[in-house]
């Protein structure tokens, strides 16, 4: 066997180890074709650490109720489109938030905005320049006007308003109909060579299970829970006598040599996976400094972000020594066709998002990683402005957010701003089609490309990860320096 083939196989097996250790083996089968391939990217220059953290809001968040016009005239237009102020007794079908209930914020240009009343935890972040909003983002093949859409003058993204298909477009970072990799995974392919420490740990780490976003062409994500790496129960040397016997038997099996060679490699993978999990559990052990003091609120998203903060802390030590990492967490429940305005509806989800972000920000400051971490949201789509009687239906463009260290405080985020073109929220406005579905004015691949270039992706390589980016005037927007 040639040296190059041996190196390719070694690299492949190292990547597979992360999948098996993380319990994501079901993602392996489509990748077996990669045994003979290697992604020959050079390490990025420098020695800095950077992390991207994706929060996927599953179901399609009604984000025009997260960031709301505060100007009196524009707010009245918003209320008209939303069917008036919601009141369970007098206007149960209304979707609007009253002006005096808004959490007022002022951007760096002096314009006033309103946050949903349950997004109060976002205000200090926005005021400090550590939070920015991306207005009217969505999948696009090329820039579109309302007339382009209505008259079908230009190409539209495929399968608009479909949950699964639009999730895939967001995760792929382009509007092609097919693709087996996500933009986070492809970015992981590119930066893997920069992680010279614990090489069995991939650059992409999921706290929310398997996902297309982190699936690369040559790398696969490591999956763990908010409680940490998987534990092989009843196969532990520190357990009962029976546990020790089972553990020793398993070790004997995987440390043996086998024929044919693939059977032997299964044993190598199993041994490496166990070692990887053991290494991570040691690094995350509180007695080794693997915990954090910041108190997080209750809830699944908060628990996921707390584990991300612990992993970032551990990853910057000699035990892991990674320079580039891509994390994935998620929050579901945003498909609000029913009971959107109920106490446990959309507002409760926004509060969970805001409170979790505030705690995560505090944890990043605690471990000295605030300026090195950029967190962002993605979601299936926005939603209709008007009511379906008890909620909203599938839309297109919406508002996303980005959190990170402020440019005024040594970070890269030009926060305290609303980037892009926030539309007039009219049902039949200049950007609205069919019940207030907004035609995006910022594309998914522009937003993703900007994040990726902050992460270290050379501008010349943006089109390789974000096909179609050349159709837009800018591949890097101004919200990250």
C-alpha positions, -999 to +999 in steps of 0.1 A: +000+000+000+014+034-010+022+060+017-005+084+004-031+057+007-020+048+042-022+085+051-057+088+036-069+058+055-054+070+087-071+104+083-104+088+075-102+065+105-094+094+127-125+112+115-147+081+119-135+078+155-152+110+163-184+099+148-185+066+166-175+082+199-202+107+196-229+082+189-234+095+153-226+063+135-257+065+114-240+094+095-211+072+086-226+051+057-228+079+031-192+088+039-175+054+032-167+066-003-143+091+012-117+064+023-095+072-006-098+110-004-081+137+017-089+173+020-055+189+016-060+222+032-032+240+049-035+252+085-047+287+089-021+313+098-017+324+134-024+307+167-057+323+178-089+304+188-123+310+173-156+293+177-189+295+158-221+285+176-252+278+155-286+279+173-312+264+150-348+275+158-368+246+144-403+253+130-398+288+116-397+317+141-422+346+138-392+369+141-411+401+131-426+397+166-391+395+181-378+427+166-406+452+160-408+488+146-409+514+174-417+544+152-453+552+159-464+552+122-445+520+114-458+504+145-494+512+136-488+496+102-474+465+120-505+464+142-529+466+113-511+437+095-511+417+126-548+421+133-543+444+163-530+439+198-535+404+211-560+402+240-573+368+251-606+383+260-613+410+234-590+402+205-579+365+207-569+365+170-547+395+171-509+389+168-496+424+177-477+437+207-488+470+221-464+499+218-461+504+256-452+468+261-422+469+238-387+467+253-372+498+236-337+498+222-318+524+202-293+514+175-260+531+168-277+552+141-302+566+166-332+547+154-355+532+180-367+496+179-389+474+200-381+440+213-408+415+223-415+421+261-401+386+269-368+394+251-357+418+279-325+398+284-314+408+249-315+445+256-283+447+277-265+427+250-278+450+222-270+482+242-234+469+248-229+462+211-227+425+217-259+417+198-269+425+162-300+417+142-300+406+105-331+419+089-351+400+063-327+371+057-337+340+037-327+316+010-321+333-024-306+322-057-301+358-067-314+392-056-352+395-060-378+421-059-415+415-053-422+419-090-395+393-098-414+368-076-449+376-087-441+376-124-415+348-121-389+369-138-359+353-119-351+320-103-366+312-069-353+289-043-368+254-046-396+242-024-405+275-007-425+272+026-415+236+031-400+229+066-375+201+056-364+217+023-359+252+037-340+238+067-317+221+042-311+253+023-302+271+055-279+243+065-263+239+031-257+277+027-270+278-008-302+273-029-292+244-050-317+215-050-292+190-039-261+187-017-250+161+009-229+185+030-236+216+051-217+249+052-206+242+087-193+208+077-174+222+047-159+249+069-149+221+093-132+203+063-112+235+056-101+243+092-094+207+104-057+210+097-055+239+121-064+217+151-031+201+160-040+189+195-066+161+200-069+151+164-095+124+170-119+152+179-135+168+148-138+205+146-176+202+144-193+193+177-231+189+181-250+191+214-282+185+195-277+153+176-271+146+139-276+175+115-269+184+079-253+217+088-222+200+103-218+172+078-187+178+057-173+162+027-143+147+046-152+154+082-181+143+104-194+159+136-188+146+170-222+143+188-225+146+226-253+155+250-257+185+273-245+161+300-212+154+282-197+126+261-214+092+259-207+067+286-206+030+280-226+018+309-217-014+327-183-015+309-163+006+334-131-002+353-142+021+381-176+002+385-186-031+400-166-063+397-189-074+368-184-040+351-147-045+353-149-080+338-170-066+309-146-037+304-116-060+303-134-083+278-142-054+255-106-042+257-094-077+248-117-078+218-107-044+203-070-048+211-067-080+191-056-083+155-080-095+129-082-105+093-093-091+068-079-056+073-113-038+075-123-061+104-090-051+121-098-014+115-132-017+132-113-027+164-090+003+159-119+026+156-136+012+187-104+016+207-099+052+196-136+061+202-134+048+238-101+067+243-116+099+229-146+098+252-123+091+282-101+121+273-131+144+270-147+132+303-114+139+320-111+173+305-147+182+315-143+168+350-149+197+375-119+185+396-098+192+365-113+227+360-137+215+334-168+233+349-179+269+349-194+291+377-220+310+356-255+300+365-278+291+336-316+292+336-336+260+333-343+246+298-329+225+271-313+253+251-295+267+282-282+232+291-268+228+256-251+262+256-237+255+291-220+224+277-207+244+247-191+269+271-175+240+291-162+225+258-148+258+247-130+262+280-116+227+278-107+230+241-084+259+248-063+239+272-034+215+264-058+185+268-076+193+235-057+223+221-080+232+192-080+265+173-112+263+153-145+247+164-181+248+151-209+240+176-245+232+170-275+235+194-312+238+187-345+248+201-378+235+187-415+245+189-415+275+165-441+261+141-468+282+157-499+275+136-518+272+169-518+292+201-489+315+191-498+342+215-505+319+245-484+323+276-465+291+267-463+300+230-439+320+209-431+345+237-420+317+260-396+304+233-382+339+228-377+343+265-358+310+266-337+321+237-329+355+253-322+342+288-300+314+274-280+339+253-275+362+283-261+333+304-240+321+276-225+355+271-217+356+309-201+322+307-179+332+277-167+363+296-159+340+326-137+318+305-121+346+285-137+336+252-163+363+246-143+380+218-134+346+202-169+332+199-197+342+175-232+329+181-259+331+155-294+318+148-309+301+118-346+290+113-367+274+086-383+307+075-402+337+088-440+335+091-471+352+076-478+386+091-516+380+093-533+354+114-547+320+103-572+323+132-550+311+160-515+315+148-494+320+117-484+300+086-451+294+067-434+325+053-400+333+038-377+361+050-372+368+087-349+383+113-319+364+127-295+375+154-257+374+159-240+376+193-203+382+200-177+404+215-183+441+207-159+458+182-156+485+208-143+460+233-118+441+213-142+418+195-154+417+159-191+423+161-205+456+151-235+451+173-262+475+185-274+476+149-300+462+126-281+451+095-298+448+061-331+462+050-359+458+076-392+459+055-423+479+061-446+453+076-476+458+053-495+428+041-491+439+005-460+460+009-430+465-014-414+433-001-445+412+008-463+385-011-493+365+000-504+374+035-473+392+044-446+367+034-414+388+030-392+385+000-356+384+016-332+412+009-302+394+025-293+359+014-285+329+036-252+325+018-242+361+024-248+358+061-230+324+063-201+336+042-196+366+065-195+343+095-171+319+077-147+346+067-145+359+103-138+323+112-108+324+089-120+312+055-101+331+028-125+353+007-113+336-025-127+302-012-161+315-003-177+302-035-165+267-028-186+266+004-214+289-006-222+282-043-240+312-059-224+338-036-211+354-068-247+364-077-246+389-049-227+422-047-210+413-014-197+380-001-189+396+033-213+419+050-203+446+075-216+431+108-183+413+115-149+431+113 
